[in-house]
Amino acid sequence: MATALIKPATKIRIDCRIPGDKSITHRAVIFSAMSESIVSLLNIATGADVQSTIDCMRRLGVKVDQNGSELHITGCGMHGFVPPSAPLECGNSGTTARLLAGILSGQSFKSELSGDASLSRRPMRRIIEPLTQMGAKIKTSAQQTLPIEIEGTELKAIDYSLPIASAQVKSCILLAGHYAKGTTTVREAVMTRDHTERLLPTIKKSVEVGRIRLSVTGGDSFRFEHMTIPGDLSSAAFLIVAGLLVPESEVTIRHVSLNPTRIAFLEILKDMGADITIHNITEAREPYGDIVARHTRELKSVQLSGSVVAALIDEIPILAVLGTHLKDGLEVRDARELRNKECDRIEAIVKNMRSMGVRIDEFDDGFRIYPGSFRSSEIDSFDDHRIAMAFTVAALIAEGGESIVHSAEAVRISFPEFYSILNISLSSDRMAVHQ
């Protein structure tokens, strides 16, 4: 177990590129494996979650050659997967488990998906229900969590309205739809991350009154094109907020994803009055550009609720840290989904805020943070990568000396380079941030 010893920073100057977007990389790896082509993927996400997807693909018989942040995948087509000799270990990656469940439901063999202790507590009912409607044969516990056993079978198409906004559930159903007889339709009232429908040429999209309609016809094969993955905005968010909060700072992050379903974070920062500029915007399957964030002394308050929360769910921990420096604080509601992440993120945010001397009210579906300063403290990451990174940023502006982040190695899940970009020295049991 590693701890990070964080010293308050006087200024931060960063100009870098960061690893590829995690959500895009998961999908690009899976879609490349399903395709009938040889695909090169550059600048993939380097965290443990994506490695879980790569490892599962290999165990399903897919040839994946890896050289650092480059992958070369020989697609086996939709029906070229082979029965795994052991359970497919998804680690901490809910995306891996949920997307693979859609594919495995339509195979001609049995398989099992398992995960680590954290993932095994997270709900799978949201995918089990629609997959069962499609005829999938799934065995799981009474709690409907991992591990789950899937006996592949012939699937039937369904028309499914998402009861809760979820890009993972949407993607799971659409992937299963490739193996179903007929046309499978998914309808969403709140637009979620659209990487799946952007990247898969087999998916048709239309907009109805108040809803988005996505459909795929079973049996449609496809070729997946080579791709350079743009940087992960959800990872960049921690560095961006550090740039806004630490005096005399400027942070430039290049080639970052600007997918329209992912930029709510940047739009909220602009609403707050943050000094954020975007340059070199490039349109592509997944658009990207360069983001510059500079220290901003005065920031306006906002309330986050309703549909915008679904678009910001991964950025809420770092927005909570920023909330302490908004004129009237920050209130977040309609975010109960945070309780079903790698940890109960509402509880983690509340406990660490109070540990660092910040006044915060806890609600079942969110919290209210009052303006104030951070006090140096010992911080519990709850083995959650986003909590570890968010409160590392808080420690950079804390009063009273050094702070300690316990289980700081959790950042390896999504952004293992986080501490090195912030200029750290490493030892076997402690990491010290130097500014």
N, C-alpha and C positions, 0 to 999 in steps of 0.2 A: 504494500500500500504506500503510495507516494503522497507527500504533502507539499504544498507550494507556500513558500514564505514570500509574501508580497510587501514591498516597500512602497510608500506613497511616491507618486511620480511628479516631477516638476514640469515635464513636457514630454510629448510623444511625437516623433517624426517617423512616419512609415510610408513607403512607396513600394508596393509589391503586387504580385499575382498570388492568388490562393487556389487550393485544389478545387476541382470541379464540383458542381452542385450534386448533392447526395441523392436527391429525388430523381434527377435526370439520369444519373449514372446507374442507379438500380434498374431503371426501366430500359436504358440503352443496352445494358448487359443482357437482360432477359429477352428483349425483342431481337437482339442480334442472334441469340441462341435459337430462337424460334424461326428465324428467317432462313431463306435458301441462298445465302451469300456468305462470303468471308468479309468480316467487318473490322476496321481499325477504329478504336476509341482512344482519343488523346485527352490528357489532363483529367483523368477520372478522379473521383473522390477517393481519398486515401485512408479514410477511417475504417474501423473494424466492421461497421454495419455493411458497407459495400463488399468487404472481403467475404462476409458471410454469404452474400448472393453469389459471388464468384465461386466460392467453394461448393455451394449447392449445385450450381450449373455443372461443375466438373463431375460431381457425384452422379449426375444425371446423364453422363456420357458426352458432354459438350467439350470440345477441344478449346481451351483458353490459354493463350500464351501471354504472360505478363512480364513487362520490363518497366519497373518503377510505376509511373503514372500512365503507361500505355498498355492497352490490351489489344490483342488480335484474336478474334473469335471466329471459329468456323461453324456457321449455323448448321443445325441438323434438321431444320424444318419442323413443322408442328408435331409430327409423329415420329421423330427420330430419337426421342429421349429413351434412355434405358432404365430398367428398374434399379433403384439404389440398393446397395447391399446392407445399408444401415440407416437409421433415422437421419433425415436431413436437418442438420443443426443450424438454426437461424440466429444463434447468439442472442444479441439484444435488439435485433432488427425486426420490428413489426412489419415494415414494408416487404422484407424478404418473405416472411411467413404468409402474409395476406395475398401478395401477388402470386406466389407459387401455388397457393391453394387453388386459385382459379385455373391454372394450367394443369395441375395434377388431377383435378376432378375429371378431366376429359381424356386421361391417358388409359392405356389398356393394362395397367399394373397397379399394385398396391404400393403405398408409400406412407411415411410418417414424418410429420413436422414437429420438431422440438425446439426449445429455446432455453436461455439461461433463467435464473430465478426471477429476474425482473420481468422479462418478456412473458414468462409462464403465469404471471399474475394479471396480464393485460387481456381485455375481453376479445374473444374471437366470434362471439355470437353474431356480430354485424355481418360477417361474411358467411357464417354457417347457415343462417336463415335463407338468404337468396340462393346460395349454392344448392341447398337442399331442395328448394323450389324447382331448381333446374334438373333435379334427379340425382344429384351427387350423393354418394354413400360415404358419410363421415361419422366417425366414432370419436367421442371426446368425453371429458368428465362432466359431472352435473353442473360445474361452474362454467362450462364451455370455454375453457382456456387450453393452451398447449400443455402436453402434446396432443395432437390430433392425428388420427389414422384416416387415410383417404383411399378408398377403393375406386380406381378409375372406371368410368362407365360412359355410355352414350348419354349426352345431355340434351335437354330440350330448351328452346329459347323461352325467355320470359320478358315481360314488360315491367320494369321495377322502378319505383319512385324511392329515392333515398330518404329515409326518415330523419337521418342526421347527416349533415354535410361531411363527407369523407372522401378524399381523393383515392385513398387506398381501397376502400370498399368499391368505389366506382370502377377502379382499374381491375380489381379482382373479378368482378362480374363481366366486364368487357373481355378480359382474357379468356374466361370460361366460355363466353359467347363465341369465340373462334372455333370451339369444339362442339357447339350445339347445333341441332337441326333447326333451321329457320333463322329469323332475325331477332337478335336480343337487343332490347332497348333499355337504357338507363336514363331516368329523368332526375334532374336536380334543381331545386328551387333556389339554392344558394350556390353560386359558381365556386368550385374548388380548383385546386391546382390542375392545370390542363395539359401537363406534360404527356400523358398517355395519348390523348387524342391529337396532340401536335405531332408526335413522333410516329404513330402507327397510321400508315396510309389506308388501312382497312376500315377505319372508324369514320362514320359520317356524322356530322354535327348540324343541328338546326336549332333555331331559337323560337320557342312558342311564347304565348302570353305568360310572363312570369316564370318561365321554366326553360331549361336547356335540355335538349333531347339528343342523346348519343346512341348510335346503333351500329351493330356489326353483324354481318351475315356469316354463319358457320361455314367452315371449309375454305374460306378465302386465305390463300397463301400470300406471302409478300417477301420483298427484299428490303433489307435495312441498309441505309447508306452510311459511309464513314462519317465520323463526327468528332469535333473537338468540343469537349464539355465546358461551358462557361463556368466561371467561379461561383461558389455557393453564397448567395446573398444572406442566407440565414447565418452562415459562419461570419461573413463580413460584418454583420450587424454588431457584433461585439467590439470589433476594432473601430467601427464608425462611431459608436457611442463613447468609446474611450477617447476618441479625438474630440468629440463635442464637450466632454466633461473636464478633461485635464487641461489646465491653462496653457496657452502658447503652443497648442498642438495642431498638427495637420496630418491627416491620414488619407492616402491615395491608394485605392485598390482597383486594379486594372482587369478588364475582360470579365466583368461580373455579370451574372444573369440578370436580365431586365424583363423577364417573362411578365406580362401584364397581370397574371394572377398572383404574382409574388411581390409586387412593388408597393403593396399597401403600407409596408414599413417605411419606405422612403416618403410616401405621400403624407403619412402621419408626422414624420419629422419635419417636413416642410410646413405643415399646419402649425406646428409648435414654434416655427420661426428659426429652425436650425439652419446653420450655414452649410448647406449641402448643394453641390453642383454635380452634374452628370455630363460627361464629354464622350466623344467618339462613339456615339450610338450606332450599332450595326444591326440591321435586320437580317434574321436568319430563321431556321426552324425554331431555334431558341435565341431570341435577341440578347445582345449584351452591350456593355459599355464600361467606361471608367467612372468611378465615384470618388469625389473629394469631399472630405468632412473637416471643418475647422472649428476650433473651440468657439462656443457660443455662450455668452454670459447670461442672457435672459431668454427663457423659453416659456411659451404659453402652455397652460393646462389643457388637457383634452379628457374626454370620457370615452372609453372603449366599450362598446356593447353591440349587440345585434350581429348582423352578417359580417361586419369588418373583423370581428374576433376570429372567425374561421380562417380568414386570410392572414391573420397575424399570430396564429397560435404558437408557432415556434419562437417568435420574437418577443413574446410577452415577458419572459424572465428578464431580458436586458432592458425592455421598456420600463419594467418595474424599477430597476436601478436608476434609469433616467428620470423616473417620476419623482424622485426625492428632490430634484432640482427644477421642477416645473413650478410656476408661480403659485398655483393653488393645489399642487399635488396631482395625483393620477387615480382615477377610479376605473376598475375593470369589472365588467359584469358579463353574464352569458358565456362564461369560460369554464364551465364545469368539466369540459373535456380535459383540462389541465390535470385533473385528479387521476386520469387514466394514462398518463405518460410514463416515462421510465421510472418516475416516482410520482407521488402526489405533489405536483409542482406548486399548487396553491399553498399547501402546508410548508413546503420547503422555502418558498419565498417569505412567508410570514415569519417563520422561525429565524431565518437568517437576518431579515430586516430588524427584528426585535433584538437579536444578538448584537447587531451593529448600531443600536441606539435609535432606530427609526420608528416612528409611530405608524402603526398600520392596523386597520380593521379587517377582519377576515369574514367573508361571506361564503355560503355554500358554493356559489358560482363565480367567485372572484375575490376582490379585495379593494380597499381604499388606502392609498399611501399619502401621508401628509409631508409637506416640505420640511427638509431638515438635512443635517450633515451626517455622514457615516462616521462611526467610531471604530477604531481598529479592534479586531475581535478574532476568535476562532470560528471558522465557517465550515459547515457541514455540506458537502456536495450532494449527499444522499445518493452517491454513485450515479449522478445524472450529469451528463456532459454540459447541458445548457445552464444548469444551476452553477456548476463549477466555473464556467466562463463568465457568467453574469456577475457573480460575486467576486471574482478576480478583478473585474473592472471596478466594482464598488471599492475594493481594497486600494486601488490605485489613487483614490481621492479621499481615503479615510484619514481622520485626524487621530493623533495619539500614537503613531508609530506603525510597526509592522503588523500585518494580519496573516493568519494561517488558513489555507484552504485544505481541508482533509479530503482524501480520496480524489486528488487532483488528476490522477491518471484516467478518470472517466472521460476526459476530452478526447481520448483515442477513438471513441465511438464515431465521432463525426469530423474532428478538426485536430489531429495530432500535432500539427505545426503551430497551434495557437500560442503556446508559451514561448517557443523559439522566436516567433515573429515579435513578441513583446520583449525579447532580449533577456533570456533566462540562462542561468547556469544550472546544471543538473547534478545530482548525486543519487546514490542508491535509494535514499529514503526521504530526500527533501529537494524541492526545487525553489530557488530564490530568484525573484524577478528584480532586475536591476534597471533603474532608469537614470 
